[in-house]
Amino acid sequence: MHATPRRRHARRDRMITQINFVPFTDVLLVLLVIFMMTATILGNEGGLEMRLPRVASAEAQGEQPEGVVVTIVRSGRVYIDDEATASGDLVHRLASAANDRRTRVVIIRADRLVPYERVAHAIEAAKLAGLSDLALATELDLGGDRPAVQLEQD
């Protein structure tokens, strides 16, 4: 008779066929917390509370265009690159920021409740400062393909 040798550590040598989900769940929860904190910080847009106008035809930009950013908040305050600016000093500050950055691009971000006249003054100041390329920041409206504002025709 031929005896087969028994293995002493047969149980330890077996391949593990189950996945332990506890460490996996821990990692996912930590990543979720990090994502939520980052989204909250980035969503504040530098601490300026504003809601951009929504349009259905807005195009998502892969990269933020380089240029001078003019922000007009609901209260009417004007900011150039997140620094408060007096309305009378807007042309001078825009020209200075454009020369520092060596750009001719201005991005105007205005809250949707800001009167159009304030936006027009910002556009005029940008032109007087020598900024010839203009971009208006908007949000993409996912509500459908109908325009948000119905234009009246005569």
VEXDREN-2710 file (C-alpha; in Angstrom, 1 decimal):
% VEXDREN-2710
k/r/px/py/pz
1/MET/0.0/0.0/0.0
2/HIS/1.1/3.4/-0.9
3/ALA/0.2/6.1/1.5
4/THR/-0.3/9.7/0.3
5/PRO/1.3/12.3/2.5
6/ARG/-1.0/14.7/4.2
7/ARG/-0.3/18.3/4.1
8/ARG/-0.3/20.0/7.4
9/HIS/-1.1/23.5/6.1
10/ALA/-3.6/22.6/3.5
11/ARG/-6.1/25.2/4.8
12/ARG/-3.6/28.0/4.8
13/ASP/-2.4/27.2/1.2
14/ARG/-5.9/27.4/-0.3
15/MET/-6.6/30.3/-2.7
16/ILE/-8.9/33.0/-1.2
17/THR/-11.9/33.2/-3.4
18/GLN/-13.9/35.8/-1.5
19/ILE/-13.5/39.6/-1.7
20/ASN/-13.4/41.5/1.6
21/PHE/-15.7/44.5/1.0
22/VAL/-15.0/46.3/4.3
23/PRO/-11.7/48.0/3.2
24/PHE/-13.1/48.7/-0.2
25/THR/-16.1/50.4/1.4
26/ASP/-13.9/52.4/3.7
27/VAL/-11.8/53.7/0.8
28/LEU/-15.0/54.7/-1.2
29/LEU/-16.4/56.6/1.8
30/VAL/-13.1/58.5/2.2
31/LEU/-13.1/59.4/-1.5
32/LEU/-16.7/60.5/-1.3
33/VAL/-16.0/62.8/1.6
34/ILE/-13.0/64.3/-0.3
35/PHE/-15.0/64.8/-3.4
36/MET/-17.8/66.5/-1.5
37/MET/-15.4/68.9/0.3
38/THR/-13.6/69.7/-3.0
39/ALA/-16.9/70.3/-4.9
40/THR/-18.1/72.7/-2.1
41/ILE/-14.8/74.7/-2.2
42/LEU/-14.7/74.9/-6.0
43/GLY/-18.4/75.6/-6.3
44/ASN/-18.1/78.9/-4.4
45/GLU/-16.3/80.6/-7.3
46/GLY/-13.8/82.3/-5.1
47/GLY/-16.4/83.2/-2.4
48/LEU/-18.5/85.4/-4.7
49/GLU/-22.1/84.3/-4.5
50/MET/-23.7/84.5/-7.9
51/ARG/-25.9/82.6/-10.3
52/LEU/-24.9/82.8/-14.0
53/PRO/-27.5/83.1/-16.7
54/ARG/-28.6/79.8/-18.1
55/VAL/-28.9/79.2/-21.8
56/ALA/-29.5/76.0/-23.7
57/SER/-26.9/76.7/-26.4
58/ALA/-24.0/77.3/-24.0
59/GLU/-20.9/75.4/-25.0
60/ALA/-18.8/73.7/-22.4
61/GLN/-15.2/74.8/-22.5
62/GLY/-12.5/72.1/-21.8
63/GLU/-10.2/74.7/-20.4
64/GLN/-10.8/78.0/-18.7
65/PRO/-9.8/80.7/-21.3
66/GLU/-6.9/82.9/-20.2
67/GLY/-7.9/86.4/-19.7
68/VAL/-9.0/89.1/-17.3
69/VAL/-12.2/88.0/-15.4
70/VAL/-14.7/90.7/-14.6
71/THR/-17.3/89.6/-12.1
72/ILE/-20.5/91.5/-11.3
73/VAL/-22.4/90.2/-8.3
74/ARG/-26.1/90.7/-7.6
75/SER/-25.5/93.7/-5.3
76/GLY/-23.8/95.5/-8.2
77/ARG/-20.2/95.2/-6.9
78/VAL/-17.6/94.7/-9.6
79/TYR/-14.6/92.5/-9.2
80/ILE/-11.5/92.1/-11.4
81/ASP/-9.9/88.7/-10.8
82/ASP/-11.7/88.4/-7.5
83/GLU/-10.5/91.8/-6.2
84/ALA/-13.2/94.5/-5.5
85/THR/-13.0/97.4/-7.9
86/ALA/-14.7/100.8/-7.9
87/SER/-16.8/101.5/-11.0
88/GLY/-14.8/104.7/-11.7
89/ASP/-11.5/102.8/-11.6
90/LEU/-12.7/100.0/-13.8
91/VAL/-11.0/101.1/-17.1
92/HIS/-7.6/101.7/-15.4
93/ARG/-7.7/98.4/-13.5
94/LEU/-8.7/96.5/-16.6
95/ALA/-5.8/98.0/-18.6
96/SER/-3.4/97.2/-15.8
97/ALA/-4.5/93.6/-15.5
98/ALA/-4.4/93.1/-19.3
99/ASN/-0.8/94.5/-19.4
100/ASP/0.3/92.3/-16.5
101/ARG/-1.2/89.2/-18.2
102/ARG/-0.3/90.2/-21.8
103/THR/-3.8/89.4/-23.0
104/ARG/-6.6/91.0/-24.9
105/VAL/-9.3/88.7/-23.6
106/VAL/-11.9/89.7/-21.1
107/ILE/-14.4/87.3/-19.5
108/ILE/-17.5/88.9/-18.1
109/ARG/-19.3/86.9/-15.4
110/ALA/-22.5/88.6/-14.2
111/ASP/-25.2/87.3/-11.9
112/ARG/-28.5/86.6/-13.8
113/LEU/-30.3/89.3/-11.8
114/VAL/-27.8/92.1/-12.6
115/PRO/-29.3/94.8/-14.7
116/TYR/-28.2/94.7/-18.3
117/GLU/-26.9/98.3/-18.1
118/ARG/-24.2/97.2/-15.6
119/VAL/-23.0/94.5/-18.0
120/ALA/-23.0/97.1/-20.8
121/HIS/-20.8/99.4/-18.7
122/ALA/-18.4/96.6/-18.1
123/ILE/-18.2/95.8/-21.8
124/GLU/-17.6/99.5/-22.6
125/ALA/-14.8/99.7/-19.9
126/ALA/-13.2/96.6/-21.4
127/LYS/-13.2/98.1/-24.9
128/LEU/-11.8/101.4/-23.5
129/ALA/-9.0/99.4/-21.8
130/GLY/-8.0/97.8/-25.1
131/LEU/-9.5/94.4/-24.5
132/SER/-10.9/93.4/-27.8
133/ASP/-11.9/89.8/-27.3
134/LEU/-15.0/89.4/-25.2
135/ALA/-16.5/86.3/-23.6
136/LEU/-19.7/86.2/-21.6
137/ALA/-19.9/83.4/-19.0
138/THR/-23.1/81.4/-18.8
139/GLU/-24.3/78.1/-17.5
140/LEU/-25.7/75.3/-19.6
141/ASP/-29.5/74.9/-19.2
142/LEU/-30.4/71.2/-19.3
143/GLY/-34.1/72.0/-19.1
144/GLY/-34.7/71.3/-22.8
145/ASP/-34.1/72.9/-26.2
146/ARG/-36.7/75.6/-25.9
147/PRO/-35.3/79.2/-25.2
148/ALA/-35.6/80.4/-21.7
149/VAL/-36.8/83.8/-22.9
150/GLN/-39.5/84.2/-25.6
151/LEU/-38.7/87.2/-27.8
152/GLU/-41.6/89.3/-28.9
153/GLN/-41.8/90.1/-32.5
154/ASP/-43.5/93.2/-34.0
END
